[in-house]
Amino acid sequence: MKTVLKNGNVFYQNKIQKLDVEIDGETISQIGHDLDGENIIDCADLLVTPGFVDLHVHLREPGFEHKGTIKTETLSAKYGGYTHIVAMANTNPCMDDKETIEDFILKKIMLLILYKDFLMMEKVFKVKK
């Protein structure tokens, strides 16, 4: 299904222009005037740009979860138009080597698996809260 972003202020060829953007699946298939598609989104008065990149992000986790978590900070980036972020290594422990990062990821995965198992057991055994 083709989606067309109509009448947007599109950043294209290093300038902002009134254009339409056609998206086929997950690919920008055409940029131009008077494009048509099955799904039209009116982008008048909106700015249409490539995703932004932030090279200085504080994800806070591990060690400073009271300020933010990987989930909250990446969601903030997403809703701000950022498609790529680079995390600073100012966590506790410092996430600056492969082993520390792999260990952290494994712990997060295990917690997620345990939580999902708990929810399933809760449903099967009808545990009251």
Backbone torsions as a table, in degrees:
resi	resn	phi	psi	omega
1	MET	NA	130.8	-179.8
2	LYS	-93.9	133.0	176.5
3	THR	-111.6	138.0	177.9
4	VAL	-120.5	124.3	171.8
5	LEU	-86.8	108.7	-172.3
6	LYS	-93.9	138.4	168.9
7	ASN	59.1	30.4	-180.0
8	GLY	-81.1	157.7	170.0
9	ASN	-85.3	93.4	-168.5
10	VAL	-96.6	127.6	173.4
11	PHE	-80.9	106.3	-174.1
12	TYR	-145.5	132.2	-178.8
13	GLN	55.0	46.3	175.1
14	ASN	64.5	21.7	173.8
15	LYS	-152.0	161.0	178.5
16	ILE	-91.1	126.9	-176.4
17	GLN	-135.0	150.2	173.2
18	LYS	-77.7	105.7	-176.4
19	LEU	-142.3	169.2	170.6
20	ASP	-107.0	149.2	177.2
21	VAL	-125.4	123.1	178.2
22	GLU	-98.0	130.4	179.5
23	ILE	-119.1	123.7	178.9
24	ASP	-112.2	105.6	-174.6
25	GLY	70.8	-112.3	177.6
26	GLU	-114.4	15.9	-174.7
27	THR	-119.4	133.7	171.5
28	ILE	-73.2	114.0	-174.2
29	SER	-98.5	-21.8	-177.5
30	GLN	-161.0	144.5	172.0
31	ILE	-130.4	127.0	-178.1
32	GLY	178.2	-158.0	-179.4
33	HIS	-107.8	148.0	173.2
34	ASP	56.1	41.9	176.9
35	LEU	-81.6	153.4	-178.5
36	ASP	-131.7	149.9	178.8
37	GLY	-159.4	176.7	-178.7
38	GLU	-69.5	-35.2	-176.9
39	ASN	-120.4	113.7	-178.2
40	ILE	-105.6	129.3	175.6
41	ILE	-117.6	119.7	-179.4
42	ASP	-75.8	116.9	-178.4
43	CYS	-112.2	21.2	177.0
44	ALA	-56.7	135.8	-179.0
45	ASP	69.1	10.8	176.9
46	LEU	-110.9	150.8	177.5
47	LEU	-96.9	127.3	179.6
48	VAL	-113.7	117.4	-176.6
49	THR	-135.3	166.8	167.5
50	PRO	-64.9	163.6	177.8
51	GLY	-63.2	145.7	179.6
52	PHE	-84.5	159.0	177.6
53	VAL	-121.5	128.4	176.5
54	ASP	-112.7	116.1	-176.2
55	LEU	-91.0	5.4	-176.6
56	HIS	-143.6	82.8	-175.9
57	VAL	-117.4	137.0	175.0
58	HIS	-103.6	102.5	-179.2
59	LEU	-82.5	-14.7	171.1
60	ARG	73.2	-23.4	-173.2
61	GLU	-108.3	132.7	6.2
62	PRO	-88.1	160.7	171.5
63	GLY	107.1	-27.9	-176.7
64	PHE	-133.1	40.6	-176.7
65	GLU	-62.4	-19.9	177.5
66	HIS	-68.8	-16.7	177.6
67	LYS	-95.7	-30.2	-178.4
68	GLY	170.0	164.3	179.1
69	THR	-125.5	171.3	176.8
70	ILE	-57.2	-41.2	-179.5
71	LYS	-63.3	-50.5	-176.6
72	THR	-66.3	-38.6	-177.0
73	GLU	-74.0	-36.8	178.3
74	THR	-72.8	-33.1	174.6
75	LEU	-65.1	-39.7	176.7
76	SER	-60.8	-43.3	178.7
77	ALA	-62.3	-46.1	-179.4
78	LYS	-56.8	-50.2	-177.0
79	TYR	-73.0	-13.7	175.0
80	GLY	-90.0	-0.2	177.5
81	GLY	94.3	10.5	-179.7
82	TYR	-90.4	128.5	179.2
83	THR	-104.8	-14.9	178.3
84	HIS	-139.0	135.7	175.9
85	ILE	-133.9	153.3	175.7
86	VAL	-121.5	118.5	-175.9
87	ALA	-82.3	136.8	173.8
88	MET	-75.2	152.7	-178.5
89	ALA	-94.7	43.9	-179.8
90	ASN	-105.4	56.1	179.6
91	THR	-115.5	176.3	179.3
92	ASN	-134.0	104.1	5.7
93	PRO	-73.4	160.1	-178.3
94	CYS	-66.8	125.4	-179.4
95	MET	-87.6	72.7	-175.5
96	ASP	-125.9	11.7	175.3
97	ASP	-146.1	158.4	-173.9
98	LYS	-57.8	-45.0	-175.9
99	GLU	-63.9	-42.8	180.0
100	THR	-64.0	-43.3	-179.5
101	ILE	-66.1	-44.7	179.1
102	GLU	-61.9	-41.6	178.9
103	ASP	-62.2	-44.3	179.0
104	PHE	-61.8	-45.6	-179.5
105	ILE	-62.8	-44.1	178.9
106	LEU	-60.4	-42.2	178.6
107	LYS	-62.7	-42.0	179.4
108	LYS	-64.4	-41.6	179.3
109	ILE	-63.7	-43.7	179.8
110	MET	-62.6	-41.4	178.2
111	LEU	-63.1	-40.0	179.1
112	LEU	-64.3	-44.0	178.7
113	ILE	-62.6	-45.6	179.6
114	LEU	-61.7	-41.5	-179.9
115	TYR	-64.4	-44.6	179.1
116	LYS	-64.2	-40.2	176.9
117	ASP	-62.1	-40.4	179.0
118	PHE	-62.4	-44.3	179.5
119	LEU	-62.9	-38.2	179.2
120	MET	-66.9	-43.9	178.8
121	MET	-63.4	-38.8	179.3
122	GLU	-60.0	-40.7	-179.4
123	LYS	-71.6	-44.3	-177.1
124	VAL	-65.3	-45.8	-175.6
125	PHE	-94.3	2.4	179.0
126	LYS	50.1	52.8	-180.0
127	VAL	-69.4	132.4	177.7
128	LYS	-89.1	142.4	-179.4
129	LYS	-87.5	NA	NA
